[in-house]
Each structure stands twice: as structure tokens, then as C-alpha cells.
Amino acid sequence: MNATAAKVYKRRQRMTMLNPARLLTHCALFLLTLTGPVLSQEWKKVTFPIPHDLPGVSFISKDTGFVCTVEGTVARTLDGGKSWKTREVSPGNPFEDVCFKNINLGAVCGRRGALFLTRDGGITWENHSLKDTLPTFTDVEVFTPAVSMVIGIVPDSLGRLNPIALRTIDSGHTWVPIRTLGLGYSELFYRDGSPVFLQAMGYLFSSNDLGKSWSSVPTVEGQLGRAMSFAGNTGILAGLGGMCAYSIDGGINWTANPQGTASSVFIAAEMVDEQTGFIAGRGGEILRTDDRGRTWTVETPEVKFDILDLSRVGNRIYAVGREGKILVRNLPTLKTK
């Protein structure tokens, strides 16, 4: 090819590259190359062996976690949900929550005063259930090998539901009632190094001594909060009727920021770091914030179901809910604390 022909060839190449249709094709191909890593970070289904509702989940590493069922079963995975080993702890008695401090130490609670502790990773369970079968325990937290708390509701002689909170400092052998103000405890929250938080209707109780003493601050007046989570000074609350609020000062002050619709029911919340968090609930509704709760975006899971609990460990989040359904989401770009 002589010099003149070479110049013409190169000019035609440039003209072809600047063709609008060709540019659109290149853009489309470029976007497709981005689709792979984006999709890999979305919510993916995890197979669970039994179709029972899963109200509680607790992961202690990205692959090791526990779930409880409404049939009194606790299941453990050591490979991120690829396989599960189940154990009937209280057959036929619905569990409501499970919490593990480490791979060995954990607790599970539920209806009819059900309360069990394990010190060998769920192989054997100590029965610390109340003789009184009226209480329903909805949330349990294990702080240390000796100190734990459980909260719930109990009907009185007139059928009214009253809050109940118990604390042990002797590894579950005795449980002492905690008397605080508030109507209806909905959730406990604790991470190593943070205060213990206890949410009630319109109030948030906090303790810096693992539940021995408490202080309280108002949250969102008249709003029914159901779930909460903290990371550093950032906290989120979510609940019935699209109720959502955030705090950037460790829970002292709250700003209402309703999400979803008036029919939205948020049941679970999880902060990943001080910027990023998730709320989820009925109908598989999942929202994510990346600015401390000020704005939220909708996320679409692979399958939709009522999400009853969330558990974050490192850069991985698990969601559990109805009929044995589980989702997992990887967040490789986030910095967790």
C-alpha cells in the first residue's frame, strides 16, 4: 500500500469510528462489560432445606451463620449457605430470634417463654425457658459469656400486651427483670464497643454497661418503630407505615424520613458502616442508603418474600424470611467497621 492509499484508509477508519450508529454500538458494548460486576453485587438466592419461616439470622463470619425457624429448629451453615445442618431444639414451639457471639456461644428465644443457650456451636442446647409460658420473646442479645438480655411481650389478666425485658449475669442460670419506661419493646441492638440499644414506642433506651443502667431519649413521636441498627454515630429506625428515621449523633436526635408507602412495613434494618445501611420488610421491599439515612434507593432482589431479619458480617449481608427463603448480597467496595 502506497503512502496516499494508506492516508485514505486511515481517514476512512476515523470516519467509521465517528459514525453515530457505530458509537452507540460501542457504548452498548461498554455498558455490557460493566453489567457483570454490578450484577454480582445484587441479592442472590441461597437454598435452604426446609420451607419454614425464618424469623432470625446471625452470621459470625462470611460463611458461618445460624438461622432459627417457627418450628423450633436451629440450622447452621459453615459454607455461606451451600449446606445446612438442622437441629430440633424445641419442636413445634416457634422461635423468634437467634444471636451468636462467636462460633460456640449463642442463644435462641421464642414463644411460650422459650429461651435456650449453647456453648458448643449449637450441638447441644441448655434449656433456660421460663416456667411461665405466657411471654413471647422477640429478640435476644449475647454480650459476653456471662451477660445476655432478652425482650418481648406478655399479656396481663385483661389480655393487654405488656413489655418484658430480662437480663442474666450468670450465664443464663438466673434472669432478672429490667424495669424501664416505654410501651412495647421491639428490638435490641448491640455491637462490640457500642452501647446497648433498646427500642420502644417513641423512645430509645441506651446502656453503656451492658444493660445494668439505662437512659432514654425520644425518637419519632407516635411512630411505630420495628427495626434499628447503628454504625458509629449513625443510626436508623424503621417500622410500620413506611416509618423511617435517622440519627447522626449516636441516637440523641432523630430526623423523620418516611420511605416506601403508607402500606410499607419495615421489619429489619442493618447498618454496614456510618454511611451505608439497609431496611427491608414485607413483600421483599429492600431500600439502601449511602448517606447516613438522608436518601434511599430501592433494590430488587432475585426473589421477593417477606424479609424478617438481616445479618451483616464484613462485606456480606444475609436476609431471611418466609418459607425458608434466604438472600445474600456482597458489597466488596464498602469499608466496614
C-alpha positions in Angstrom: 0.0 0.0 0.0 1.5 3.3 -1.1 1.5 6.5 1.1 -1.6 8.0 -0.5 -3.7 4.8 -0.2 -2.6 4.5 3.5 -3.8 8.0 4.3 -7.2 7.3 2.6 -7.5 4.0 4.6 -6.8 5.7 7.9 -9.2 8.6 7.1 -12.0 6.0 6.3 -11.2 4.3 9.6 -11.7 7.5 11.6 -14.9 8.3 9.7 -16.3 4.8 10.5 -15.4 5.2 14.2 -17.2 8.6 14.3 -20.3 7.1 12.8 -23.2 7.7 15.3 -24.6 4.2 14.9 -21.2 2.7 15.5 -20.7 4.9 18.5 -23.9 3.7 20.0 -22.8 0.1 19.5 -19.5 0.8 21.2 -21.4 2.4 24.1 -23.7 -0.5 24.4 -20.8 -3.0 24.5 -19.1 -0.9 27.1 -22.1 -0.9 29.3 -22.5 -4.6 28.9 -18.9 -5.0 30.1 -20.0 -3.2 33.3 -23.0 -5.4 33.9 -21.1 -8.4 35.2 -19.6 -6.8 38.3 -22.7 -4.8 39.1 -25.0 -7.9 38.9 -22.6 -9.8 41.1 -23.2 -7.4 43.9 -27.0 -7.9 43.9 -29.2 -10.0 46.1 -28.9 -13.7 45.3 -30.9 -16.7 46.5 -29.5 -19.1 49.0 -31.0 -22.6 49.1 -32.4 -23.7 52.5 -33.5 -27.3 53.1 -36.9 -26.8 54.9 -39.8 -24.5 53.9 -40.3 -23.0 57.4 -40.4 -19.3 58.1 -37.1 -17.9 59.3 -37.6 -15.0 61.8 -33.9 -14.8 62.9 -30.4 -14.9 61.4 -27.0 -14.5 62.9 -23.7 -14.7 60.9 -20.4 -14.5 62.7 -18.2 -14.8 59.6 -19.0 -14.5 55.9 -19.6 -18.3 55.7 -20.6 -19.3 59.2 -24.1 -18.5 60.4 -27.2 -19.6 62.1 -31.0 -19.3 61.5 -34.0 -20.2 63.6 -37.4 -21.3 62.4 -41.0 -21.1 63.5 -40.9 -24.8 64.2 -38.3 -24.7 67.0 -35.4 -25.6 64.8 -31.9 -24.0 64.6 -29.8 -24.5 61.5 -26.1 -23.9 60.9 -24.0 -23.3 57.8 -20.2 -23.3 57.5 -20.1 -22.6 53.8 -22.2 -19.5 53.2 -25.4 -21.4 52.9 -24.4 -24.1 50.4 -25.2 -26.7 53.0 -27.1 -26.7 56.3 -27.2 -28.8 59.4 -30.5 -28.5 61.3 -31.3 -29.4 64.9 -34.7 -29.5 66.6 -34.2 -27.6 69.8 -37.8 -27.0 70.8 -40.0 -29.0 68.4 -43.2 -27.2 67.4 -42.5 -24.1 69.5 -42.0 -21.1 67.3 -38.6 -19.3 67.7 -38.4 -15.6 67.0 -34.7 -14.7 67.2 -31.2 -16.2 67.3 -27.9 -14.5 68.3 -24.3 -15.8 68.3 -21.4 -14.1 70.0 -18.9 -16.4 68.3 -18.8 -19.8 66.7 -19.6 -21.5 70.0 -21.7 -19.1 72.2 -25.2 -18.4 71.1 -28.8 -18.1 72.2 -32.3 -18.5 70.7 -35.7 -17.3 72.0 -39.3 -17.5 71.1 -42.9 -18.1 72.2 -44.1 -19.7 75.4 -41.2 -18.2 77.3 -38.7 -20.2 75.1 -35.0 -19.4 75.9 -32.1 -21.7 75.1 -28.3 -21.2 75.2 -25.5 -23.1 73.5 -21.7 -23.2 74.2 -20.7 -25.6 71.5 -21.9 -24.1 68.3 -25.4 -25.4 68.5 -24.6 -29.1 69.0 -26.2 -29.1 72.5 -28.6 -26.5 74.0 -29.3 -25.6 77.6 -33.0 -25.0 78.3 -33.4 -21.8 80.3 -37.1 -21.3 79.3 -39.4 -19.6 81.7 -41.9 -21.7 83.7 -44.4 -19.1 82.7 -45.4 -19.9 79.2 -47.3 -16.6 78.5 -44.3 -14.4 77.4 -43.2 -14.3 73.8 -39.6 -13.4 73.5 -38.9 -11.5 70.3 -35.2 -10.6 70.5 -32.1 -11.9 72.3 -28.5 -10.5 72.6 -25.4 -12.2 73.9 -23.0 -9.6 75.2 -20.4 -11.8 77.0 -20.2 -15.5 78.1 -22.0 -14.4 81.3 -24.2 -11.5 80.3 -27.2 -11.7 78.0 -30.6 -10.0 77.5 -33.9 -10.9 76.1 -37.0 -8.8 75.4 -40.6 -9.5 74.4 -44.2 -9.1 75.3 -46.5 -10.8 77.8 -50.3 -10.5 78.2 -51.8 -9.4 81.5 -55.1 -10.7 83.1 -57.1 -8.3 80.8 -55.3 -9.5 77.7 -53.3 -6.4 77.2 -49.8 -6.9 75.9 -47.0 -5.5 78.1 -43.3 -5.3 77.5 -40.9 -7.7 79.3 -37.1 -7.5 79.5 -34.8 -9.9 81.3 -31.1 -9.9 81.9 -28.7 -12.5 83.1 -25.1 -12.1 84.5 -24.5 -15.7 85.4 -24.6 -17.4 82.0 -28.4 -17.8 82.0 -28.9 -19.6 85.3 -31.0 -16.7 86.7 -32.8 -13.9 84.8 -33.7 -10.6 86.4 -36.4 -8.3 85.1 -35.3 -4.8 83.8 -37.8 -2.1 84.6 -37.8 0.8 82.1 -40.4 3.2 80.6 -41.9 2.7 77.2 -44.7 0.8 75.6 -43.8 -2.4 73.7 -40.2 -3.3 73.2 -39.4 -4.1 69.6 -35.7 -4.7 69.2 -32.4 -4.9 71.0 -29.2 -3.9 69.2 -25.6 -4.4 70.2 -22.1 -4.4 68.6 -18.8 -4.8 70.4 -17.8 -1.3 71.6 -21.2 0.3 71.2 -23.9 1.0 73.7 -26.8 -1.5 74.0 -29.9 0.0 72.4 -33.5 -1.0 73.3 -36.2 0.4 71.1 -39.7 1.1 72.4 -42.7 3.0 71.0 -41.4 6.6 70.6 -38.3 6.1 72.8 -34.8 4.7 72.5 -33.1 3.4 75.6 -29.3 3.1 75.7 -26.9 1.5 78.2 -23.2 1.8 78.4 -22.8 -1.1 81.0 -24.4 -4.0 79.1 -27.9 -3.3 80.4 -27.2 -2.6 84.1 -28.4 1.0 83.8 -30.3 2.9 81.2 -31.0 6.4 79.8 -33.7 7.3 77.3 -34.3 9.8 74.5 -37.4 10.4 72.3 -37.2 9.2 68.7 -40.1 9.9 66.4 -43.3 10.8 68.4 -46.2 8.4 67.8 -44.3 6.4 65.2 -44.2 2.6 65.4 -40.6 1.6 65.0 -39.9 -2.1 64.4 -36.2 -2.3 63.5 -33.0 -0.4 64.2 -29.3 -0.5 63.6 -26.2 1.6 64.4 -22.7 2.0 63.0 -20.6 4.5 64.9 -22.7 7.6 65.4 -25.2 6.8 62.6 -28.4 5.1 63.5 -31.5 4.2 61.5 -35.1 3.3 62.7 -37.8 1.8 60.5 -41.2 0.3 61.1 -44.9 0.4 60.3 -46.5 2.6 57.6 -43.2 3.4 56.0 -41.8 4.8 59.2 -38.1 5.7 58.8 -35.8 8.0 60.8 -32.0 8.6 61.1 -29.6 9.9 63.7 -26.1 11.2 63.1 -25.2 11.8 66.8 -25.4 8.3 68.3 -29.2 8.3 68.8 -29.6 11.6 70.7 -31.5 13.3 68.0 -33.7 11.8 65.2 -34.9 13.1 61.9 -38.1 11.6 60.5 -37.7 10.5 56.8 -40.6 8.2 55.8 -39.9 5.8 53.0 -42.0 3.5 50.7 -45.7 4.0 51.0 -48.3 4.1 53.8 -48.6 0.3 53.5 -44.9 -0.4 53.8 -43.8 -2.4 56.8 -40.1 -2.5 57.5 -39.1 -5.4 59.8 -35.3 -5.4 59.6 -32.5 -2.8 59.5 -28.8 -3.1 59.2 -26.0 -0.5 59.0 -22.9 -1.6 57.1 -20.8 1.4 58.0 -21.6 5.0 59.1 -22.7 5.9 55.5 -24.4 2.8 54.2 -27.4 0.8 55.5 -30.4 -1.3 54.5 -34.0 -1.6 55.6 -36.3 -4.4 54.5 -39.6 -6.0 55.2 -43.0 -7.0 53.8 -43.2 -8.0 50.2 -39.5 -8.2 49.8 -39.1 -4.4 49.9 -35.4 -3.5 50.3 -34.0 0.0 50.5 -30.4 1.2 50.7 -28.9 4.4 51.9 -25.4 5.7 51.2 -25.6 9.0 53.0 -26.5 8.1 56.6 -30.2 7.7 56.0 -30.9 11.0 54.3 -31.9 9.4 50.9 -32.8 5.9 50.0 -32.8 3.8 46.8 -34.9 0.7 46.0 -33.0 -2.6 45.5 -34.6 -5.5 43.6 -33.8 -9.0 44.9 -33.6 -12.1 42.8 -36.7 -13.4 44.6 -39.3 -11.5 46.7 -40.6 -12.6 50.0 -41.4 -11.0 53.4 -38.0 -10.3 54.9 -37.9 -10.9 58.7 -34.3 -10.3 59.6 -30.9 -9.1 58.3 -27.4 -10.0 59.4 -24.3 -8.2 58.2 -20.8 -9.6 58.6 -17.9 -7.9 56.9 -18.9 -7.0 53.4 -21.7 -9.6 53.1 -25.4 -9.3 54.2 -27.9 -12.1 54.6 -31.7 -11.6 54.5 -34.1 -14.3 55.8 -37.8 -14.6 55.8 -40.9 -16.6 54.8 -41.0 -20.2 53.8 -37.3 -20.8 54.3 -36.1 -18.2 51.8 -32.7 -16.6 52.2 -30.8 -14.0 50.2 -27.2 -12.8 50.2 -25.6 -9.7 48.9 -21.9 -9.0 48.5 -20.6 -5.4 49.0 -16.9 -5.6 48.0 -16.5 -1.8 47.7 -17.7 -0.9 51.2 -15.5 -0.1 54.2 -17.0 -1.8 57.2 -16.4 -1.2 60.9 
